[in-house]
């Protein structure tokens, strides 16, 4: 437990950031699952639209430092390959 005023403030800030990051990570996971579900449904048009939304969510998470830049690129690349495979 924090004993100094500055340490207490740091603890409050860290908790706020943790909650914000958890929310953003959850948003990424939900978007990825939606894309994979649309790929399973074999609907190329819908999959492409969902992929665009998912790409935005992943890129935003990477820009905010929630995901590493290369992790985000890898996720986007793998999802894109799956969507493009539908034709």
Secondary structure in CASP SS format (residue, H / E / C, confidence):
PFRMAT SS
TARGET T0000
AUTHOR 0000-0000-0000
METHOD secondary structure of the structure
MODEL  1
X C 1.00
X C 1.00
X C 1.00
X C 1.00
X H 1.00
X H 1.00
X H 1.00
X H 1.00
X H 1.00
X H 1.00
X H 1.00
X H 1.00
X H 1.00
X H 1.00
X H 1.00
X H 1.00
X H 1.00
X H 1.00
X H 1.00
X H 1.00
X H 1.00
X H 1.00
X H 1.00
X H 1.00
X H 1.00
X H 1.00
X H 1.00
X H 1.00
X H 1.00
X H 1.00
X H 1.00
X H 1.00
X H 1.00
X H 1.00
X H 1.00
X H 1.00
X H 1.00
X H 1.00
X H 1.00
X H 1.00
X C 1.00
X C 1.00
X C 1.00
X H 1.00
X H 1.00
X H 1.00
X H 1.00
X H 1.00
X H 1.00
X H 1.00
X H 1.00
X H 1.00
X H 1.00
X H 1.00
X H 1.00
X H 1.00
X H 1.00
X H 1.00
X H 1.00
X H 1.00
X H 1.00
X H 1.00
X H 1.00
X C 1.00
X C 1.00
X C 1.00
X C 1.00
X C 1.00
X H 1.00
X H 1.00
X H 1.00
X H 1.00
X H 1.00
X H 1.00
X H 1.00
X H 1.00
X H 1.00
X H 1.00
X H 1.00
X H 1.00
X H 1.00
X H 1.00
X H 1.00
X H 1.00
X H 1.00
X C 1.00
X C 1.00
END
